[in-house]
Amino acid sequence: MTGAMYAGISGLKAHMNKLNVIGNNIANVNTYGYKTARTTFRETIYTSMANGSDGTPLVGGTNPSQIGYGCNIGTIDLDMANGPAIPTGVNLDCMIEGDGFFLVGDKTGVNIENLESLQLSKVGNFNFDEDGYLVDGSGNIIYGFSTVAGTKDPAGTFTPGEPGSGYDPANPDTVTTGVSTHLVPIRLPMAASADDPDGKYKAGDPIYPGVDNGTGLNKDPAANLTTGKPISTNMDSIKIEKGGKIVATTENGTVVTVGYLALGKVENPAGLTHLDGPYYQALGGAGDLSITTPLSSVTGNLNNVAAGTAGAVRIVGSDNKILAGFLEGSGTDLATEFSEMITTQRGYQANTRIVTVTDTMLEELVNMKR
């Protein structure tokens, strides 16, 4: 009889854990980017009262006789489907239409051999901080591809420049801007410290960084030309386009392409490990993390590596797009959660009856000797 009590206790634990998951889903009904979880049960161990046997020429076979000992939590699965688009009217709020995640890290950068160290998020409540970095609501740095200075050859091929090549007074007509495929923290370009005597730029205009192939973007471009501060922009004018392109207008009226948002994709989104808040990490079960951009706005290989180079990591094509002025709503469906809560409550109640009935039967057994 104690086996029935153990089964009932295991059922109580399993249903309590399922109710914890349901409670978390309902608590996050208004949490941006929340992915609802689903609990499944599995049967626990069995003991065999009798083994099965095959039939003989004289008698038929018999089936095994087994008694189970309750249930356990089988899986807690994430539903990674897109949530509803919630309009906010804020320029730098954005959501991903399709799969993929925003890439989140710190200011130190990332090695492409260790992309899994970046965190992933579905919540696009972005803003530029006082140092010009694009950050989310928790102050974490958003990663992407930056506009950099370089040169174009007569065929129009862009070559990212060396550090400090935002402006070359000796060769101004060959200096241009393009996109570096180094995956870096997105940051506004630096502001020019003074007017250029040749009239090429004015104080406060953007001086773009160059690229150091050893370290990625040069963090202090054209040090003798800049103030060391990011350009001043009209925050109301900053836009994020469908392809993830970030465009700003300076106080001097210059239109600046800051860079492009990068997205992360994994082979099994439901296998991501949930960290604190809206952040995930591509650990065991998620598969490899690949880098893409909305509407394939940036192509090529990471770190400006030429095509055909051994070990090159390609930026994957994508037809996802960015919806600016929206945030992704919670995936919680209250109707589903309330119905699951009712069935879970009844299941818990039924398991308490198993415990109490078993207790009553044990009491009767003890009372046989008076």
C-alpha positions, 0 to 999 in steps of 0.5 A, a space after each residue: 500500500 505504501 507504493 500508492 502513497 509514494 505514487 501520490 506524493 510524486 504526483 503532488 510534486 509534479 503537479 506543483 512544479 507544473 503549477 510553478 511554470 503556469 504561475 510564471 507564464 501568467 506573471 509574465 503576461 505583459 513582459 516584452 519578449 517573454 516565451 511561454 513554457 509548457 510542462 510535460 509529465 513522464 512515468 517513473 520507475 516500474 516494479 515487475 510482479 511477473 515477467 511476460 512469457 512467449 507461447 508454447 505449442 501447448 499454452 499461450 503467452 502471458 504479459 508482464 505484470 508491472 506496478 508504477 510508482 507515479 510520475 516526474 517532470 518530463 520536459 519544460 519546453 519553450 514556445 519560441 514562436 513570435 509574440 504579438 507586435 506591440 506599438 510603442 511609437 519610440 524610434 529606437 524600439 524594434 522587434 524582429 519579424 521572423 526568427 533570430 535574436 538581438 546580440 548582447 554583450 559588453 564593450 570589450 568585443 567578441 572573438 568569432 571563435 567564441 560567439 556563444 559567449 554573446 547573449 541573445 534577446 528578443 527585447 529591442 528597447 534600445 537607446 544610445 548612452 552618453 558614450 554613444 553605445 547602443 544599449 538595451 534597457 538593462 545597459 547591455 551593449 548591442 552588437 552589429 556592424 559599424 560604418 568605417 572609413 576606407 578606400 575604393 579602387 577604380 572598380 568600386 571595391 571598398 577596402 576598410 581603412 587602417 586606424 585613424 583613416 576617418 579623414 586623410 588630408 593628404 588623399 581626401 578624394 579616395 577616402 570613403 565609408 562602408 561597412 566593416 564585417 567585424 562584429 562589434 558593439 554598435 557606437 556612434 562615430 566620433 565628433 570632429 574637434 574643429 573645422 577642417 581648413 579645406 572645408 571637408 568637415 566641420 566641428 562636430 561632424 562624424 569622423 569614422 573609425 578605421 579597422 585594425 585587422 588584429 583587434 577589429 574597430 579602432 576605438 579611438 579613430 583619428 585621435 588628432 581630429 576628434 574630441 573623443 566624444 560621440 557625435 551629437 545627434 537629434 535623438 528624434 531623428 534616429 531611425 532603424 530601418 527594416 534591414 537593421 540599418 541605423 541612420 542618424 542626423 547630426 546637429 549639423 544636419 549631416 545624415 550618418 549611417 551608424 551601422 547595422 544590427 546583427 542577429 543571432 540564429 541557432 539550429 534549435 531555438 527551444 534548446 537555448 538556456 534561459 538566463 536572467 531576464 530576457 536573455 538566452 545563451 546558446 549552450 548545450 542543446 541549442 546548436 551552433 550560433 550563426 550571424 545574420 542581418 535583417 534582409 541580408 543587409 550585410 553580406 560576406 565573411 566576418 572580420 572582412 575575410 576574403 571569400 575562399 579563405 580557410 576558416 572564414 565564417 560567413 554571414 548567413 542570408 536572411 529574409 527577417 526584417 526589423 519593425 521599428 516603433 514596436 516591441 514583441 509582446 508576451 507569448 502567454 495565452 491567458 485562456 490556455 494558462 487558466 485551463 491548464 491551471 484548472 486541470 493541474 489543480 484537479 490533478 493535484 487534488 486527486 493525488 491528495 486523495 490517493 495519499 489520504 485513502 492510503 493513510 486510511 487503509 494503513 490505519 485500518 491495518 494497524 487497528 486490526 490488533 486492538 
